[in-house]
Amino acid sequence: MKNLIKLLSILAFVSIASTHSHSAETAKLLKTDWSFKGLFGKFDRGSLQRGYQVYTEVCAACHSMKYLSYRNLGEKGGPEFSEAEVKAIAASFEVTDGPNADGEMFTRPAKLSDKFVMPYENVKAAQAANGGAYPPDMSVLVKARGGGVDYIYSLLQGYEDAPSGMILDEGVHYNKYMYGNKIRMSAPLSDDIVEYGDGTKATVEQMSKDVTTFLMWAAEPHLESRHQMGFKAIIYLIILTILVYFSMKKIWSRVESEV
Amino acid sequence: MSDHEYTPTSKAGKWFNDRLPLLTLANHLTDYPTPKNLNYWWTFGGILTFCLITQIVTGLTLAMHYIAHADMAFESVEHIMRDVNYGWLIRYIHANGASMFFLAVYIHIFRSLFYGSYKSPREIIWIIGIIIYLLMMAAAFMGYVLPWGQMSFWGATVITNLFSAIPLVGEGIVTWLWGGYSVDNPTLTRFFTLHYLIPFLILGLVVLHIWALHVPGNNNPVGIDIKKPSKDTVPFHPYIVIKDGFALLMFMIVFAFFVFYTPNILGHADNYIEANPMVTPAHIVPEWYLLPFYAILRSVPDKLLGVVAMLSAILILAVLPWLDTSKIRSAVFRPLYKQFYWILVADVLILGYMGAMPAEGLYLLIARVATAYYFLHFLVVLPVLGFKEKTLPIPLSITESVLGGSANLATAKHKESFDK
């Protein structure tokens, strides 16, 4: 048992050292109570649906989400829109398909199996439209930033006037959470920029939380089943460990030694 | 291999065993006399076997869905995470499994250092172990390249570039390794091939490692030679099997916690950004288990000497049985060595921490001192200690120490002089 404590302290050291290794934040990140954290963490369904609305009405103008398909929006553990809703969402986008029997490319409304339509044809087009900066794909964005959800949540609320003495180039904005404090993206959110269908007030803080929740799901679509399975697996392992412990004690009682 | 003759009871068994003595081998493995005082630090051999098999099984499954191509690797990993049934589980087990594998191997190595398991007659077991450890590092490094994220790409660039430090042929070797003039698709496909090959080489070496172990038998916490089989030993089955099983389950609980609740904490966020040769990450850091060596590499100002220092830090372990001049194995009876041992543990942890920090200012200074101390420990402290240290009297047998009776000083002394 003493050995186990030693082992766990080494482990703790390792994980602390590794979390330390990727923190280069400028200001202390804002915190909020994420429903998906913890042993039983689950997504807030309403927040996911509102988050999708913010994504599609605001972010999607520049940011792609190329690893997601429309069908994902109706899958278990996600926003869980009804099938009719997801079909309607998909049908509101046009995709290029083909070639058809005549060898021609054609456009048609998107289907459940289609990937999210991208705002730009390619990276170059995205850069050209955004003053040379590429708006990153959002599929795994929260996992691709140190600080994760807290970072994205803070960044969206981190726009301020630049401190006096700081000179910003044309098209560059000040954000106190951004690495180096300079960001190409102008403040994307302002109060009531979207109108929520469920009556929730669309404050910047609320929209930041909703869209970050949506991005977390986009990056980890199986988070809920991971948490559920993890809890069962660990309970199972603990019970088995206890049983094996007593079997071991019984077997070793035959010899003059300790285990 | 076995000390006693074994004859299968059934006629068919005997017929088969005369032609291929698999049953004799199985009998040897179950009856294998094991010191009964082995503590939990000895359970990591079994845990490591579990880790290797887990990595091979999950790795094979991932290879069925992964695409080793610079344009498709990142996407295929996302495909595994999203659309393959339980793909997320398999990938998270594999990715965290690498970390758990190294955690276990470090405990295994440091156990050996504490109890002097590398000393005569177990030098070959130890050297095979060091080769396995080197291969593990190669496999882990190449595996980290496969998702083709930013850290994959730039880590591969930094590490392969180390070879350019070799005078005259260095640049040529790097081009040859890359299969071109930069890290690109040919690099990825060969890394994938080697990443697939190495675990099977490790598996073969593990067989040799265990075979070499079964010749002298296990060392033990007291570090004395024991008669086998005797009242100091227990048969491997069921005693050690159940104890290893219990320890493995405890290990699996920790493992499961990482996989299910913090699957990305040991990785770097930048590796979720697709590789981009035009953008260099702010800090290029290897995985945590390579950090001590990374710190050694960076603490030497000259590139070539840095590479030499890093390689020496690993290879010096291979000659450890001859650097340690003490005849006493276990640190339990070596009061001075015991203290130096814990200083070494702290030194390696400090090196690991410095490896994660930027190489500048105070960090660099501490890393340099720690690097110097690392070599000092092996090249000066260990050889000198063997001659200078006053060791404690060692017990005559395990039973004596297990039963907690005070070591009979007179007989122990007598035994020592008798051994000489």
Interface residues (C-beta under 8 A of the other chain):
Chain A: N3 L4 L7 L8 I10 L11 F13 V14 S15 A17 S18 T19 H20 S21 H22 A24 L39 Y67 N72 P136 S139 V140 K143 A144 R145 G146 G148 Y179 A219 E220 P221 H222 R226 H227 M229 G230 F231 A233 I234 L237 I238 L240 T241 V244 Y245 S247 M248 I251 W252 V255 E256 S257 E258 V259
Chain B: K36 N37 N39 Y40 W41 E75 E78 M81 R82 W88 L89 Y92 L103 I107 V234 P238 Y239 I242 K243 G245 F246 L249 M250 M252 I253 V254 A256 F257 V259 F260 Y261 T262 P263 N264 I265 L266 H268 A269 D270 Y272 I273 A282 H283 V285 W288 L291 L349 G352 Y353 A356 M357 T399 V402 L403
